[in-house]
């Protein structure tokens, strides 16, 4: 009888130990899952911020590229305008110089014929 009571008491203690072990395992798994959800949320938040940052940087690079191309086009256009203006002024100056030269030659010829 004492052995039977001792056996039943051991069975009860074993059952209690199993129950306690299951509760601890369940609690540890819940804590682990909660921590993993928190960490997952943090990483998702960081990833979203990095994606936004990269998108902003890509947009900024595209804008700067477009501005640079526009600036280069403006510089090329102004350079061409200045080149055409200088070319026109040079032709005008050459024509005027040629007229003056021809006039001087004509004057010298007519003076040479007088003498």
PLY file of the C-alpha trace (Angstrom):
ply
format ascii 1.0
element vertex 115
property float x
property float y
property float z
element edge 114
property int vertex1
property int vertex2
end_header
0.00 0.00 0.00
2.79 2.46 0.84
4.51 1.50 -2.39
1.32 2.10 -4.29
0.91 5.56 -2.73
4.53 6.34 -3.42
4.08 5.17 -7.02
0.94 7.32 -7.44
2.76 10.27 -5.94
5.64 9.78 -8.39
3.15 9.54 -11.26
1.50 12.78 -10.09
4.88 14.50 -9.78
5.85 13.24 -13.25
2.55 14.48 -14.69
3.05 17.83 -12.96
6.62 18.00 -14.28
5.36 17.24 -17.83
2.66 19.89 -17.51
5.14 22.43 -16.18
7.58 21.56 -18.96
4.86 21.95 -21.61
3.81 25.33 -20.14
7.40 26.56 -20.07
8.00 25.36 -23.63
4.79 27.02 -24.78
5.71 30.28 -22.99
9.24 30.22 -24.44
7.88 29.59 -27.95
5.39 32.45 -27.57
8.17 34.77 -26.34
10.39 33.70 -29.22
7.63 34.26 -31.79
6.82 37.66 -30.29
10.48 38.71 -30.44
10.76 37.43 -33.99
7.66 39.44 -35.02
9.14 42.56 -33.40
12.51 42.06 -35.11
10.76 41.30 -38.41
8.73 44.50 -38.08
11.90 46.51 -37.32
13.70 45.09 -40.34
10.71 45.68 -42.60
10.60 49.29 -41.38
14.32 49.76 -42.01
14.02 48.14 -45.42
11.14 50.44 -46.35
13.20 53.47 -45.25
16.19 52.31 -47.28
13.97 51.73 -50.31
12.52 55.23 -49.97
16.04 56.66 -49.61
17.26 54.82 -52.71
14.21 55.92 -54.69
14.81 59.52 -53.64
18.49 59.29 -54.61
17.67 57.75 -57.99
15.15 60.54 -58.66
17.73 63.13 -57.61
20.34 61.60 -59.93
17.87 61.59 -62.83
16.96 65.21 -62.16
20.63 66.23 -61.96
21.35 64.36 -65.19
18.48 66.13 -66.95
19.62 69.51 -65.61
23.19 68.83 -66.72
22.04 67.83 -70.20
19.90 70.96 -70.43
22.83 73.11 -69.26
25.16 71.53 -71.83
22.54 72.08 -74.56
22.17 75.75 -73.51
25.95 76.22 -73.53
26.20 74.63 -76.98
23.40 76.84 -78.31
24.99 80.01 -76.89
28.39 78.98 -78.24
26.92 78.45 -81.70
25.14 81.83 -81.53
28.38 83.55 -80.52
30.32 81.76 -83.23
27.79 82.82 -85.88
27.83 86.41 -84.59
31.63 86.54 -84.67
31.67 84.99 -88.12
29.17 87.58 -89.35
31.17 90.43 -87.79
34.35 89.05 -89.33
32.76 88.88 -92.80
31.39 92.40 -92.37
34.80 93.70 -91.27
36.54 91.93 -94.15
34.05 93.37 -96.66
34.53 96.87 -95.24
38.30 96.47 -95.28
38.12 95.17 -98.88
36.00 98.18 -99.92
38.46 100.57 -98.32
41.38 98.74 -99.95
39.67 98.80 -103.35
38.85 102.49 -102.88
42.46 103.25 -101.93
43.68 101.30 -104.99
41.26 103.20 -107.22
42.44 106.54 -105.77
46.08 105.57 -106.31
45.35 104.47 -109.89
43.48 107.65 -110.70
46.23 109.74 -109.08
48.81 107.74 -110.99
47.02 108.46 -114.24
47.00 112.19 -113.47
50.77 112.35 -113.31
0 1
1 2
2 3
3 4
4 5
5 6
6 7
7 8
8 9
9 10
10 11
11 12
12 13
13 14
14 15
15 16
16 17
17 18
18 19
19 20
20 21
21 22
22 23
23 24
24 25
25 26
26 27
27 28
28 29
29 30
30 31
31 32
32 33
33 34
34 35
35 36
36 37
37 38
38 39
39 40
40 41
41 42
42 43
43 44
44 45
45 46
46 47
47 48
48 49
49 50
50 51
51 52
52 53
53 54
54 55
55 56
56 57
57 58
58 59
59 60
60 61
61 62
62 63
63 64
64 65
65 66
66 67
67 68
68 69
69 70
70 71
71 72
72 73
73 74
74 75
75 76
76 77
77 78
78 79
79 80
80 81
81 82
82 83
83 84
84 85
85 86
86 87
87 88
88 89
89 90
90 91
91 92
92 93
93 94
94 95
95 96
96 97
97 98
98 99
99 100
100 101
101 102
102 103
103 104
104 105
105 106
106 107
107 108
108 109
109 110
110 111
111 112
112 113
113 114
